[in-house]
Amino acid sequence: MAIVNVTPDSFSDGGERLDPAQAIDDGLRFVAEGADIVDVGGESTRPGSRPTSPDEELRRILPVVEGLARHKVLVSIDTRRASVARAALDAGARIVNDVAALRDDEAMLPLVASRGADVVLMHRRGLPENTFAGPAYANVVEEVRRFLHERAALCEAAGVRREQIALDPGIGFGKSVAQELELIAGAGRLGDTGYPVLIGCSRKSFIGKLTGIERPADRDPASAWLSVEAVRRGAAIVRVHNVVATRQALAVSAAMG
């Protein structure tokens, strides 16, 4: 899953794709480089970010979703809002990737169920502006697993098919460095009842804390290595900024067995 943020304030690529044509070109390039899904987001959910209005979020994402869908790209819309998800699905998106696991907007679950969309449910404590508050867990893998499976069960009860649901432990959202690593290592446990697990660790701040690398784009080698480890530990999807580096790392890992 390649990341295409059309925001001025995302932690790594904010401001790079404010022109929809640039965002579409980058999305198509990512597909040519080997991405299976392009995840389009119009609101930054980095820790400390402030909410974007629904109208502004729609203004940012709709031309990009429409442009990519015209080229038969499998598009995911990264949003917490049903109004934005609905418009994106109308424009050709097929996956709803919700950092709130369909909790922030009560209309999200019935929308996903009625439209037959695939959905990514992410674990997150608090809101983006206070997501680091109180990251205390007795057993982070089990607690995150329990939350995600409860959310998945609600989706299934509403009519979403099991094979349409993916689980994301929310790397970078209210966890310590040690907990981030535990969750990546525990990817197989998170999806042990058959749900595919998505790991999004690309360029995250915990990599900077481990390596001392301050500039997010310079964290791509470590990000690619962590994507390999996530897949080795049971992840089905990795969400990345650098498709080429990740594809190369995965290919070498697969060749080694």
C-alpha positions in Angstrom: 0.0 0.0 0.0 1.6 3.2 -1.2 0.9 6.5 0.6 -0.3 9.5 -1.3 -1.0 12.3 1.2 -2.6 15.5 -0.3 -2.0 17.5 2.9 0.1 20.5 3.9 1.0 19.0 7.3 1.6 15.3 7.1 4.7 14.3 9.1 6.8 13.1 6.1 5.3 14.3 2.8 3.1 17.2 3.8 3.0 19.8 1.1 4.5 17.6 -1.6 1.3 16.9 -3.5 -1.0 19.9 -3.1 -1.4 19.9 -6.9 -3.8 17.0 -7.7 -1.9 16.3 -11.0 1.3 15.7 -9.0 -0.6 13.4 -6.6 -2.1 11.4 -9.5 1.3 11.1 -11.2 2.9 9.9 -8.0 0.2 7.4 -7.4 0.6 6.0 -10.9 4.3 5.9 -10.5 3.9 3.9 -7.3 1.8 1.4 -9.1 4.4 1.1 -11.8 7.0 0.5 -9.1 4.9 -2.4 -7.7 2.3 -1.0 -5.3 -0.9 -3.0 -5.1 -3.0 -0.3 -3.4 -2.7 3.5 -3.3 -3.9 5.1 -0.1 -5.1 8.7 -0.5 -5.4 10.9 2.5 -6.6 14.5 2.9 -6.3 15.0 6.6 -3.1 14.6 8.6 -3.5 12.3 11.6 0.0 12.6 12.9 0.2 13.1 16.6 -0.6 16.7 17.5 -2.3 17.5 14.3 -5.5 19.6 14.2 -8.7 18.5 12.5 -9.4 19.4 8.8 -12.9 20.5 7.8 -14.8 17.9 5.8 -15.2 20.4 2.9 -11.4 20.9 2.8 -10.7 17.2 3.0 -13.1 16.6 0.1 -11.5 19.3 -2.0 -8.1 17.8 -1.5 -8.9 14.1 -2.2 -11.7 13.9 -4.8 -9.7 14.9 -7.9 -6.9 12.5 -6.9 -9.3 9.6 -6.2 -11.1 10.2 -9.5 -7.9 10.5 -11.4 -6.4 7.3 -10.0 -9.7 5.3 -10.4 -9.9 6.3 -14.1 -6.6 4.4 -14.5 -8.0 1.3 -12.7 -5.9 1.8 -9.6 -7.1 0.1 -6.5 -7.6 3.2 -4.3 -8.0 3.3 -0.5 -9.4 6.4 1.1 -7.7 7.3 4.4 -10.5 9.1 6.4 -12.4 9.2 9.6 -15.5 10.8 8.1 -18.5 9.1 6.5 -19.2 12.0 4.2 -15.6 11.9 2.8 -15.6 8.1 2.5 -19.0 8.2 0.7 -17.8 10.7 -1.9 -14.5 8.8 -2.3 -16.4 5.5 -2.9 -18.6 7.3 -5.4 -15.4 8.6 -7.1 -14.0 5.0 -7.5 -12.3 4.2 -4.2 -12.8 0.6 -3.0 -11.3 0.5 0.5 -12.0 2.7 3.5 -8.9 3.0 5.8 -10.1 4.5 9.1 -7.6 5.3 11.8 -10.5 5.4 14.3 -11.7 1.9 13.4 -15.1 3.4 12.5 -15.6 5.1 15.9 -15.3 8.8 15.2 -18.4 8.9 12.9 -21.4 6.8 13.7 -22.4 6.8 10.0 -19.1 5.0 8.9 -20.1 1.4 9.8 -23.5 1.4 8.0 -21.8 3.2 5.0 -19.1 0.6 4.7 -21.6 -2.3 5.1 -24.1 -0.9 2.7 -21.5 -0.1 0.0 -19.7 -3.4 0.2 -16.4 -1.7 0.7 -13.3 -3.3 2.1 -12.2 -1.7 5.4 -9.0 -1.3 7.4 -9.6 -0.9 11.1 -6.8 0.8 13.1 -6.2 0.9 16.8 -5.8 4.4 18.3 -6.2 5.8 21.7 -7.5 9.3 22.0 -7.6 11.8 19.1 -4.6 12.9 16.9 -4.1 16.0 19.1 -3.7 13.9 22.2 -2.9 10.4 20.9 0.3 10.1 23.1 -1.6 10.5 26.3 -1.3 7.5 28.6 0.2 4.8 26.5 0.0 2.2 29.3 -0.6 -1.4 28.4 -0.2 -4.5 30.5 0.2 -6.6 27.3 0.1 -4.3 24.2 -0.3 -7.1 21.6 -3.2 -8.8 23.4 -4.9 -5.5 24.3 -4.6 -4.2 20.7 -5.7 -7.6 19.3 -8.8 -7.7 21.5 -9.8 -4.2 20.5 -9.4 -4.9 16.8 -11.2 -8.2 16.9 -14.1 -6.5 18.8 -14.3 -3.9 16.1 -14.1 -6.6 13.4 -16.9 -8.5 15.0 -19.2 -5.4 14.9 -18.4 -5.0 11.2 -19.3 -8.6 10.5 -22.6 -8.2 12.6 -23.4 -5.2 10.4 -22.9 -7.3 7.2 -19.3 -6.7 6.3 -17.8 -9.9 5.1 -14.8 -11.2 7.1 -12.6 -11.3 3.9 -13.2 -7.5 3.5 -11.7 -6.6 6.9 -8.0 -5.9 7.6 -6.6 -5.0 11.0 -4.0 -2.3 11.7 -2.4 -2.1 15.2 -1.7 1.7 14.8 2.1 2.0 14.8 2.9 5.5 15.9 -0.4 6.2 17.6 0.0 6.3 21.4 2.6 3.5 21.9 6.2 3.6 23.2 9.1 2.5 21.0 9.2 -0.9 22.7 5.5 -1.3 22.2 5.8 -0.4 18.5 8.4 -3.2 18.1 6.2 -5.7 20.0 3.3 -5.0 17.7 5.4 -5.5 14.6 6.8 -8.7 16.0 3.3 -9.8 17.0 1.6 -9.3 13.6 0.8 -13.0 13.3 -0.9 -13.0 16.7 -3.0 -10.0 15.8 -4.4 -11.8 12.7 -4.5 -15.3 14.2 -8.2 -15.8 13.3 -7.7 -15.1 9.7 -7.9 -11.3 9.3 -5.1 -9.8 7.2 -2.9 -7.5 9.2 -1.6 -4.2 7.9 1.5 -2.7 9.3 2.3 1.0 8.7 5.7 1.8 10.2 7.2 3.7 7.3 9.3 6.7 8.4 7.6 6.8 11.8 9.2 8.7 14.7 10.1 5.6 16.6 12.6 4.8 13.8 14.2 8.2 14.4 14.4 7.4 18.1 16.1 4.1 17.4 18.5 5.4 14.8 19.0 9.1 15.5 17.8 10.0 12.0 15.7 13.2 12.2 14.6 13.6 8.6 11.7 11.2 7.9 12.6 10.6 4.3 16.1 9.4 5.4 14.5 6.6 7.4 13.6 4.6 4.2 16.3 1.9 4.7 15.1 1.1 8.2 11.5 1.3 7.1 12.1 -1.2 4.3 13.8 -3.6 6.8 10.9 -3.3 9.2 8.4 -4.0 6.4 10.3 -7.2 5.7 10.2 -8.1 9.4 6.5 -7.4 9.5 5.8 -9.7 6.6 8.0 -12.4 8.1 6.1 -12.1 11.3 2.7 -12.4 9.6 1.6 -9.1 8.1 -0.3 -9.3 4.8 0.0 -5.6 3.8 2.6 -2.9 4.5 1.8 0.8 4.1 4.9 2.6 2.8 6.3 5.8 1.3 9.1 4.3 -0.7 7.7 1.5 -2.9 10.9 0.7 -4.7 13.0 0.2 -1.5 10.3 -1.9 0.0 9.8 -4.1 -3.0 13.5 -4.7 -3.3 13.8 -5.6 0.3 10.8 -8.0 0.2 12.1 -9.7 -3.0 15.5 -10.4 -1.4 13.9 -11.7 1.7 11.6 -14.0 -0.3 14.6 -15.3 -2.3 16.4 -16.2 1.0 13.4 -18.1 2.2 
